[in-house]
């Protein structure tokens, strides 16, 4: 059904204007003074100059994909976007979602010249891409990068692009927020969006967000809207990120990032969480570490150390507070994440950490983030297929496992039933064959284990300073432990490796 369009008849306008024409108060309004007119001219000139600076370098991008349903009509699926020339050799930056799943990319310059892109390089983690055209020796207009770090809420900005296919459309607004996280790019995405109320619509994707100096301070990426059209909430990848990504794609055809392998929260953010809600954000052992951090200590709290990660190999632990990276103070989690990503895999990162009432230094050899992503996908597949029961398929040739009694035969100090992981059994529980520990096959209700957060499927690797590789190892260390004081357990599960405080009366 077509949307109904509303028009205001000319007669209505006359009826509105007629009383105003005879209103004495309005009749006394004086025209602008020469000084005021000069100020208006200066303001207009600023906007015009900004558009003149960047407009010629803004391009329209038309993409097509051959229809799998109709091979006789190639290019039947067509999409539109925008882009910006950032290198005179013919490199155009745009959005990944504009060009990623396409067979043909056509770049149309402001003057009407058309080029078919010869190369395409993408970075889904930032929703950015670079396409290469061949200018055949002809000069190309190139946009200038600006510094998004100098932007402040309230600054005027312009969005340039081709909304709905309307070429070279300019909209204006202000910076509404900086550092916005939306979750649209998923767990591995790098989000630090500039939020603006400059109108951004379909077709604007990949076009530049411009300051009043005519510099590119962001690449327009997505909008938040219930209707599919601009509702005043547009998001752009800041030039601090987009320029780095574009340069990496131009030079290396990919973006290589360092990887640390931790989950974290900034101490400032954690301290702003109401005390009665903290348990929903931090598990008991992490809360205990967090509450022991002095108020003057600033940094990010490590909430989880991932298995087989550089952080794990370097000895980082859940509850550590990272205060500096290579001598530079760290105050926010995204700050640490972005700085680690800008370092090369295989390089060293020197971390200052606050641990158990003192400062220590840890040197981490960074991993490759792309390899970490691939390994996580494989791990998630294994986890999805895991069934933790005593009668797993494949156990027929192994010694018969005893049935788990509904109630324990005698009071249990910890309250779990465990099985030893061996080269044969570890893969059946979804773990690598070299993992050694004991897997929890059952947690009894209302037990110390349940109240401490232990779950079926968790693997106990270590208790305090004692490695646990057999059920006898666990029994021996628990028998000699005072659970009223608690023990520190190193646990492995689908979320990675973490430390849990297991004690009587834990919440």
C-alpha positions in Angstrom: 0.0 0.0 0.0 1.4 3.4 -1.0 2.1 5.8 1.8 -0.2 8.9 1.6 1.6 12.1 1.0 0.4 15.3 2.6 0.6 18.7 0.9 -0.3 22.1 2.2 -2.5 24.0 -0.3 -1.3 27.5 -1.3 -4.6 29.1 0.1 -3.8 27.8 3.5 -0.4 29.5 3.4 -2.1 32.8 2.4 -4.5 32.5 5.3 -1.6 32.0 7.7 0.5 34.8 6.3 -2.3 37.4 5.9 -2.8 38.2 9.6 1.0 38.3 10.1 1.3 41.0 7.4 -0.9 43.4 9.4 0.5 42.6 12.9 2.1 45.9 14.1 4.7 44.0 16.1 5.9 42.2 13.0 5.7 45.3 10.9 8.3 47.0 13.2 10.9 44.2 12.7 14.0 45.8 11.2 16.1 44.2 8.5 19.5 42.8 9.4 22.3 45.4 9.9 25.2 45.3 7.5 27.3 43.7 10.2 24.7 41.0 10.7 24.4 40.3 7.0 28.2 40.0 6.9 28.1 37.5 9.7 25.5 35.4 7.9 27.6 35.5 4.7 30.6 34.3 6.7 28.6 31.4 8.2 27.3 30.4 4.8 30.8 30.7 3.3 32.1 28.3 6.0 29.5 25.6 5.0 30.1 26.2 1.3 33.9 25.9 1.6 33.6 22.7 3.6 31.4 21.1 0.9 33.7 22.4 -1.8 36.7 20.8 0.0 35.2 17.3 0.1 32.4 17.1 -2.4 34.4 16.2 -5.5 36.0 13.2 -3.7 32.6 11.7 -2.7 31.4 9.0 -5.1 28.3 6.9 -5.7 28.8 3.2 -5.5 26.5 0.8 -7.5 26.9 -2.9 -6.8 25.3 -5.9 -8.3 25.2 -9.6 -7.8 24.2 -12.2 -10.3 20.9 -13.8 -9.4 21.2 -17.4 -8.5 17.5 -17.9 -9.5 17.9 -16.4 -12.9 21.3 -17.0 -14.6 20.1 -15.3 -17.7 19.7 -11.9 -16.0 23.1 -11.1 -14.5 23.2 -8.2 -12.1 19.5 -8.4 -11.3 20.2 -7.7 -7.7 21.4 -4.1 -7.4 22.4 -2.0 -4.4 23.5 1.6 -3.8 26.0 3.2 -1.5 28.5 5.9 -1.1 32.3 6.2 -0.8 35.1 8.6 -0.6 38.4 8.8 -2.5 41.3 8.8 0.0 44.2 8.1 -2.3 45.0 9.5 -5.7 46.0 6.1 -7.0 42.3 5.2 -7.0 41.5 3.9 -3.5 38.0 4.5 -2.3 36.9 3.9 1.3 33.3 2.7 1.9 31.4 0.2 4.1 32.0 -3.5 4.1 28.2 -4.1 4.1 28.0 -2.1 0.8 30.4 -4.2 -1.2 31.1 -7.5 0.6 28.7 -9.9 -1.1 28.9 -8.5 -4.7 30.0 -9.6 -8.1 30.4 -6.1 -9.7 31.2 -2.7 -8.1 30.8 0.4 -10.2 32.2 3.7 -8.8 30.7 6.9 -10.2 32.5 10.2 -9.6 30.9 13.5 -8.9 31.5 14.6 -12.4 29.9 11.6 -13.9 33.0 9.5 -14.7 32.4 5.8 -14.2 34.9 3.1 -13.2 34.5 -0.6 -12.5 36.4 -1.5 -9.3 39.3 -3.9 -10.0 40.1 -4.9 -6.4 38.2 -5.1 -3.1 39.5 -5.4 0.5 37.2 -5.7 3.5 37.4 -5.4 7.3 34.1 -6.7 8.8 35.2 -6.0 12.3 34.8 -2.2 11.6 32.3 -2.5 8.7 34.9 -0.8 6.5 36.2 -1.6 3.0 38.5 -0.2 0.3 37.9 -0.7 -3.4 40.4 0.2 -6.1 39.7 1.8 -9.4 42.1 2.5 -12.3 42.1 6.3 -13.1 44.3 5.6 -16.2 46.6 8.4 -15.3 43.9 11.0 -14.9 44.0 13.0 -11.6 41.5 12.2 -9.0 40.1 14.5 -6.3 41.1 13.3 -2.8 39.5 14.0 0.5 41.5 15.1 3.5 41.3 13.1 6.8 40.5 15.1 9.9 41.1 14.2 13.6 38.0 12.6 15.1 39.7 12.9 18.5 39.1 16.7 18.3 35.3 16.3 18.0 33.1 17.3 20.8 29.4 16.9 21.4 27.6 19.9 19.9 30.1 20.4 17.0 28.6 20.9 13.6 29.1 18.2 11.0 27.9 17.4 7.5 27.0 14.0 6.0 27.7 13.7 2.3 26.5 10.9 0.1 23.8 9.5 -2.2 20.7 8.7 -0.1 18.1 6.9 -2.2 20.4 7.5 -5.2 20.2 11.3 -4.9 23.9 12.1 -5.8 25.9 14.6 -3.9 23.3 15.2 -1.1 24.5 17.2 1.9 22.8 17.1 5.3 23.9 18.9 8.4 23.6 18.3 12.2 25.6 18.1 15.3 27.7 15.5 17.0 25.2 14.0 19.5 27.6 11.5 21.2 31.1 10.2 20.9 32.2 6.6 21.6 28.8 5.1 21.1 28.6 1.2 21.4 25.7 -0.3 19.6 26.5 -4.0 19.3 25.7 -4.1 15.6 29.1 -5.4 14.7 29.0 -8.3 17.1 31.4 -9.6 19.8 34.5 -9.1 17.7 33.6 -5.7 16.2 35.4 -2.5 17.0 32.7 0.1 17.8 33.5 3.6 18.9 30.8 5.4 16.8 30.3 9.1 16.3 26.6 9.6 16.8 25.0 12.5 14.8 21.6 13.8 14.0 22.6 14.8 10.5 20.2 12.9 8.3 21.7 9.6 7.1 19.5 7.3 4.9 19.8 4.3 2.7 22.6 5.1 0.2 24.5 7.2 2.6 26.5 4.2 3.8 30.2 4.6 3.2 30.0 8.3 2.6 32.0 10.8 4.8 31.0 12.7 7.9 32.8 16.0 7.5 33.7 18.8 9.9 33.4 22.5 9.0 37.0 22.5 7.8 36.0 20.1 5.1 37.9 17.2 6.6 36.7 13.6 6.9 36.2 12.8 10.5 34.1 9.7 10.1 32.7 7.2 7.6 28.9 6.9 7.8 27.9 3.3 8.7 24.4 2.7 10.1 21.3 4.3 11.6 18.9 3.5 14.4 15.4 3.8 13.2 12.0 2.0 13.5 11.0 3.0 10.0 14.1 2.4 7.8 14.6 6.1 7.3 16.5 8.7 9.3 15.1 9.2 12.8 18.0 11.4 13.9 20.3 8.6 15.1 23.1 8.1 12.7 26.5 6.4 13.4 29.9 6.9 11.7 33.2 5.1 12.2 35.6 7.8 13.5 38.6 8.8 11.4 40.9 7.5 14.2 39.7 4.0 13.2 38.7 4.4 9.6 41.9 6.1 8.5 44.1 3.3 10.1 41.9 0.6 8.6 42.0 2.2 5.2 45.8 2.5 5.2 46.2 -1.1 6.4 43.9 -2.4 3.6 45.7 -0.3 1.0 49.1 -1.4 2.1 48.5 -5.0 3.2 45.0 -5.9 1.7 44.0 -6.9 5.2 44.0 -5.6 8.8 46.3 -7.5 11.1 45.6 -7.0 14.8 47.2 -8.1 18.0 45.2 -10.2 20.5 45.5 -10.3 24.3 42.7 -12.7 25.1 40.9 -11.2 28.1 37.4 -9.9 28.9 37.4 -6.8 31.0 35.5 -3.8 32.4 36.8 -0.4 33.3 37.2 0.3 37.0 35.4 3.6 36.5 32.4 1.8 34.9 32.4 -0.9 37.6 32.5 1.6 40.4 29.4 3.3 39.0 27.3 0.1 39.3 25.0 0.1 42.3 26.2 -2.3 45.0 23.0 -4.3 45.0 23.4 -4.9 41.2 27.1 -5.7 41.2 26.5 -9.4 41.6 24.7 -9.4 38.2 27.8 -8.1 36.5 30.7 -9.7 38.4 30.8 -13.2 39.7 31.7 -13.7 43.4 35.5 -14.2 43.0 35.8 -11.2 40.7 33.8 -9.0 43.1 36.1 -10.0 45.9 39.1 -8.8 43.9 37.4 -5.7 42.7 36.3 -4.6 46.2 39.9 -4.9 47.4 41.2 -2.4 44.8 42.1 1.0 46.4 40.1 4.0 45.1 43.2 5.7 43.8 44.0 2.8 41.4 42.7 3.4 37.9 42.6 0.9 35.0 40.6 -2.1 33.7 39.5 -5.1 35.7 40.2 -8.5 34.0 37.0 -10.5 34.4 38.0 -13.5 32.4 41.2 -14.9 30.9 40.5 -16.9 27.7 42.0 -20.4 27.3 45.0 -20.8 25.1 45.4 -17.0 24.9 48.5 -14.9 25.1 47.2 -13.5 28.4 46.9 -17.0 29.9 50.5 -17.9 28.7 51.8 -14.7 30.3 50.2 -15.5 33.7 47.4 -13.0 33.7 44.5 -13.9 36.1 40.9 -12.9 36.5 40.7 -10.1 39.1 44.0 -8.5 37.9 43.7 -4.7 37.1 45.6 -3.5 34.1 46.8 0.0 34.8 49.3 0.7 32.0 50.2 -0.6 28.5 53.8 0.0 27.4 54.0 2.7 30.0 50.8 4.5 28.9 48.0 4.8 31.5 44.9 2.8 30.7 41.5 3.9 32.1 38.9 2.3 29.8 38.5 -1.2 28.4 37.9 0.1 24.8 41.2 2.1 25.1 43.1 -1.1 26.0 41.3 -3.1 23.3 42.1 -0.5 20.5 45.7 -0.1 21.5 46.3 -3.9 21.6 44.7 -4.1 18.2 47.1 -1.5 16.8 50.1 -3.7 17.8 51.4 -6.5 15.6 50.9 -10.2 16.4 54.1 -11.6 17.8 55.1 -8.2 19.3 55.4 -7.7 23.0 53.1 -5.7 25.2 54.3 -4.6 28.6 51.4 -4.5 31.1 51.5 -3.0 34.6 48.9 -4.7 36.8 47.6 -4.4 40.3 47.3 -7.8 41.9 46.8 -8.7 45.6 47.7 -5.3 47.0 50.8 -4.6 44.9 51.9 -3.6 41.4 53.5 -6.1 39.1 54.6 -6.1 35.5 53.7 -8.8 32.9 55.2 -9.0 29.4 52.7 -10.6 26.9 53.6 -11.8 23.4 50.5 -10.9 21.5 48.6 -13.4 19.3 46.9 -12.9 16.0 43.3 -11.8 16.4 42.1 -13.5 13.2 43.4 -16.9 14.4 41.7 -16.3 17.7 38.4 -15.7 15.9 38.8 -18.9 13.9 39.6 -21.0 17.0 36.6 -19.6 18.8 34.3 -20.6 15.9 35.7 -24.1 16.1 35.2 -24.2 19.8 31.7 -23.0 19.6 30.9 -25.8 17.2 32.3 -28.3 19.6 30.3 -26.8 22.5 27.1 -26.9 20.5 27.6 -30.6 20.0 28.6 -31.4 23.5 26.4 -33.5 25.8 27.8 -34.0 29.3 26.4 -37.3 30.6 27.9 -40.5 31.9 26.7 -42.4 28.9 28.3 -40.4 26.1 28.4 -42.1 22.7 31.9 -43.5 22.2 32.4 -44.6 25.8 31.4 -48.2 25.1 35.0 -49.3 24.8 36.1 -47.6 28.0 35.8 -48.8 31.6 32.1 -48.7 32.6 31.2 -45.5 34.4 29.2 -45.9 37.6 25.7 -44.4 37.6 25.4 -41.1 39.4 23.2 -41.6 42.5 20.3 -39.2 42.9 21.5 -38.5 46.4 25.0 -39.0 47.7 25.7 -42.1 49.8 27.4 -39.9 52.4 27.7 -36.2 53.0 30.0 -34.6 50.4 32.3 -31.8 51.3 32.2 -30.2 47.8 29.1 -31.7 46.3 30.2 -32.8 42.9 30.7 -36.0 40.9 33.7 -35.8 38.6 35.4 -37.8 35.8 39.0 -37.6 34.8 39.8 -36.2 31.4 42.1 -38.4 29.3 43.2 -38.4 25.7 40.2 -40.5 24.9 37.5 -38.9 27.0 38.4 -35.2 26.6 37.1 -34.9 23.0 33.8 -36.5 24.1 33.2 -33.7 26.5 34.1 -31.1 23.8 37.7 -30.4 24.9 41.1 -30.8 23.2 42.6 -34.3 23.8 45.6 -32.8 25.6 43.5 -31.1 28.3 44.0 -32.7 31.7 41.8 -32.2 34.7 38.5 -33.5 36.1 35.2 -32.6 34.4 32.2 -32.1 36.6 29.6 -34.6 35.6 27.0 -33.6 38.3 26.5 -30.8 40.8 24.3 -31.7 43.8 21.7 -29.1 44.7 22.3 -26.8 47.7 26.0 -27.9 47.8 29.1 -25.8 48.3 29.8 -26.3 44.6 26.4 -25.0 43.5 26.5 -22.0 45.8 30.0 -21.2 44.5 28.9 -21.2 40.9 30.4 -24.5 39.7 28.5 -26.1 36.8 28.1 -29.4 35.0 30.7 -29.5 32.3 33.3 -27.3 34.1 36.8 -28.7 34.1 38.7 -28.3 37.4 42.4 -27.7 36.4 43.9 -26.5 39.7 42.9 -25.9 43.3 45.1 -23.2 45.1 48.6 -24.3 44.1 47.8 -27.9 43.4 47.3 -29.2 39.8 44.3 -31.6 39.5 44.6 -34.3 36.9 42.7 -37.2 38.5 39.7 -37.7 40.8 42.1 -38.7 43.5 44.0 -35.4 43.2 40.8 -33.5 43.7 39.7 -35.7 46.7 43.1 -35.2 48.4 43.2 -31.5 48.1 39.6 -30.9 49.1 40.0 -33.3 52.1 42.7 -31.1 53.4 41.0 -27.7 52.6 39.1 -25.4 54.9 36.1 -24.5 52.8 35.0 -21.9 55.4 38.1 -20.0 54.3 37.6 -21.0 50.7 39.9 -22.3 47.9 40.8 -20.7 44.6 39.8 -23.0 41.7 41.0 -22.6 38.1 38.1 -23.6 36.0 37.9 -24.3 32.2 34.5 -24.2 30.4 33.0 -23.0 27.1 33.7 -19.4 28.2 37.4 -20.0 28.7 39.6 -20.2 31.8 38.6 -18.3 35.0 39.2 -18.3 38.7 36.4 -19.2 41.1 36.5 -18.8 44.9 34.8 -21.9 46.3 33.8 -21.6 49.9 31.1 -22.5 52.4 28.3 -19.9 52.4 29.3 -18.4 49.0 26.5 -16.6 47.2 
